[in-house]
């Protein structure tokens, strides 16, 4: 019903986030993310100034990811379009995320390191969103490296990130149970 209400209406604001993962060397990936906010209508800002439609935020974050444990090794960020000239001063918060592991609690740690009064809400949002791309992109790349050799589920990296990540992967949920059954079957076959 809500989709019918907005059908044919122009938006007043849009946010696009685009994430991509690239192979880098034998065991690493580079994950690139961009966030772009567009104001689609003229406004009057909180100081009473007229603002025309246009790009409000356009920024990117690029992360070098290494395994064992899966973590951020290098991090770079750029702000191409910002609403205030001082915004790029917050780019220093990107240094704080180097070494951070990709594991449950990632979003909370990013909020603590790159958000709040000492960071940037928009960079923080982008990096938090990149957490799942880091995991999924790395797993897709890793699984492409040995398509004929199945990694035993017991040794599969990233399981802890999946468990309790959604209703299907909650402990006792259908995907979790399927994984446990497959691990038990593998263990039986090995003995």
C-alpha positions as CSV (number, residue, x, y, z in Angstrom):
1,X,0.0,0.0,0.0
2,X,2.8,2.5,0.9
3,X,4.5,1.8,-2.5
4,X,1.3,2.9,-4.2
5,X,1.2,6.2,-2.3
6,X,4.7,7.2,-3.5
7,X,4.3,5.8,-7.1
8,X,5.0,8.6,-9.5
9,X,6.0,11.1,-6.8
10,X,9.4,12.7,-6.9
11,X,11.6,12.1,-3.8
12,X,12.7,15.0,-1.6
13,X,16.0,13.3,-0.6
14,X,17.9,10.2,-1.7
15,X,20.8,8.3,-0.2
16,X,22.8,5.9,-2.3
17,X,25.4,3.6,-0.9
18,X,27.4,1.5,-3.3
19,X,29.8,-1.2,-2.1
20,X,32.3,-3.3,-4.0
21,X,35.0,-5.9,-3.2
22,X,38.2,-6.5,-5.2
23,X,40.7,-9.3,-4.9
24,X,44.2,-8.2,-3.8
25,X,47.0,-10.7,-3.6
26,X,46.8,-14.2,-2.4
27,X,44.7,-13.7,0.7
28,X,43.4,-10.1,0.8
29,X,40.6,-8.0,-0.6
30,X,40.0,-4.3,-0.9
31,X,36.5,-3.1,-0.1
32,X,35.4,0.3,-1.5
33,X,32.3,2.1,-0.4
34,X,30.6,5.3,-1.5
35,X,27.8,7.3,0.1
36,X,26.0,10.0,-1.8
37,X,23.1,12.1,-0.4
38,X,21.0,14.2,-2.8
39,X,18.7,17.0,-1.8
40,X,16.0,16.9,-4.5
41,X,14.1,20.1,-3.6
42,X,15.0,23.6,-2.5
43,X,15.0,24.2,1.3
44,X,15.7,26.8,3.9
45,X,18.4,25.6,6.3
46,X,18.4,26.0,10.1
47,X,20.1,29.3,9.8
48,X,17.5,30.7,7.4
49,X,19.6,30.3,4.2
50,X,18.2,29.1,0.9
51,X,19.7,25.9,-0.4
52,X,19.1,24.6,-3.9
53,X,18.7,20.9,-4.8
54,X,22.0,19.1,-5.3
55,X,24.6,16.8,-3.7
56,X,24.9,17.3,0.0
57,X,27.3,14.5,0.9
58,X,29.5,12.4,-1.4
59,X,32.3,10.4,0.3
60,X,34.2,7.2,-0.1
61,X,36.0,4.8,2.1
62,X,38.5,2.2,0.9
63,X,39.6,-0.6,3.2
64,X,42.4,-3.3,2.8
65,X,41.1,-6.5,4.5
66,X,43.3,-9.3,5.7
67,X,42.3,-12.7,7.1
68,X,43.1,-14.7,10.3
69,X,41.3,-12.9,11.9
70,X,39.4,-10.9,9.3
71,X,40.4,-7.3,9.9
72,X,41.0,-3.9,8.5
73,X,44.7,-3.4,7.7
74,X,44.6,-0.1,5.9
75,X,41.9,2.5,5.6
76,X,41.5,5.6,3.5
77,X,38.6,8.0,3.1
78,X,37.8,11.0,0.9
79,X,35.0,13.6,1.0
80,X,34.3,14.9,-2.5
81,X,31.2,16.9,-1.6
82,X,30.3,18.2,1.9
83,X,27.8,20.6,3.3
84,X,30.3,22.5,5.5
85,X,33.9,23.3,4.7
86,X,35.0,21.9,8.1
87,X,33.7,18.4,7.4
88,X,37.0,17.0,6.0
89,X,38.6,17.7,9.4
90,X,36.7,14.6,10.6
91,X,38.7,12.3,8.2
92,X,41.2,11.7,10.9
93,X,38.8,9.3,12.5
94,X,39.5,6.8,9.7
95,X,42.9,6.1,11.3
96,X,41.2,4.8,14.5
97,X,39.6,1.8,12.6
98,X,42.9,0.3,11.5
99,X,43.3,-3.2,13.0
100,X,39.6,-3.6,13.8
101,X,38.3,-7.1,13.4
102,X,35.2,-8.0,11.4
103,X,33.2,-9.8,14.0
104,X,30.0,-9.4,16.0
105,X,29.9,-6.0,17.6
106,X,31.6,-4.3,14.5
107,X,28.9,-1.6,14.2
108,X,29.1,-0.7,17.8
109,X,32.9,-0.4,17.6
110,X,32.7,1.7,14.5
111,X,30.2,4.0,16.2
112,X,32.6,4.3,19.1
113,X,35.7,5.0,16.9
114,X,34.3,7.0,14.0
115,X,31.0,8.4,15.1
116,X,29.7,10.8,17.7
117,X,31.2,14.1,18.7
118,X,34.8,13.1,17.6
119,X,33.8,11.6,14.2
120,X,31.4,11.9,11.3
121,X,27.9,10.4,11.3
122,X,28.0,9.9,7.6
123,X,31.4,8.2,7.5
124,X,30.3,6.1,10.4
125,X,27.1,5.0,8.5
126,X,29.1,4.1,5.5
127,X,31.7,2.1,7.4
128,X,29.1,0.3,9.4
129,X,27.3,-0.7,6.2
130,X,30.6,-1.9,4.7
131,X,30.9,-4.5,7.5
132,X,28.6,-7.0,5.8
133,X,30.2,-6.3,2.4
134,X,33.6,-7.0,3.9
135,X,32.4,-10.4,5.1
136,X,30.4,-11.3,2.0
137,X,32.9,-10.0,-0.5
138,X,35.8,-11.8,1.2
139,X,33.9,-15.1,1.5
140,X,32.8,-14.9,-2.2
141,X,36.5,-14.2,-3.3
142,X,37.8,-16.9,-1.0
143,X,35.4,-19.6,-2.2
144,X,36.3,-18.8,-5.8
145,X,39.9,-19.6,-5.1
146,X,39.3,-23.4,-4.6
147,X,36.0,-24.2,-6.3
148,X,36.7,-28.0,-6.4
149,X,38.0,-28.2,-2.8
150,X,35.4,-27.8,-0.1
151,X,36.5,-26.2,3.1
152,X,35.3,-28.2,6.1
153,X,32.5,-26.3,7.8
154,X,34.3,-26.6,11.1
155,X,37.1,-24.5,9.6
156,X,35.0,-22.0,7.7
157,X,35.8,-18.4,8.7
158,X,32.8,-16.1,9.2
159,X,30.4,-18.5,10.9
160,X,30.4,-16.4,14.1
161,X,29.3,-13.3,12.1
162,X,26.4,-15.3,10.6
163,X,25.1,-16.8,13.9
164,X,22.3,-14.6,15.3
165,X,22.7,-12.1,12.4
166,X,19.0,-12.6,11.4
167,X,16.0,-14.8,12.2
168,X,17.1,-17.5,9.8
169,X,20.6,-17.7,11.3
170,X,19.6,-17.4,15.0
171,X,20.6,-20.4,17.2
172,X,17.9,-22.9,16.5
173,X,16.9,-21.2,13.3
174,X,16.7,-23.1,9.9
175,X,20.0,-22.0,8.5
176,X,21.8,-22.4,11.8
177,X,20.4,-25.9,12.2
178,X,21.3,-26.8,8.6
179,X,24.9,-25.7,9.3
180,X,25.1,-27.7,12.5
181,X,23.7,-30.8,10.8
182,X,26.2,-30.5,8.0
183,X,29.1,-30.1,10.5
184,X,27.9,-33.2,12.3
185,X,27.6,-35.2,9.0
186,X,31.2,-34.1,8.1
187,X,32.5,-35.1,11.5
188,X,30.8,-38.6,11.1
189,X,32.3,-39.0,7.7
190,X,35.8,-38.2,9.0
191,X,35.6,-40.8,11.9
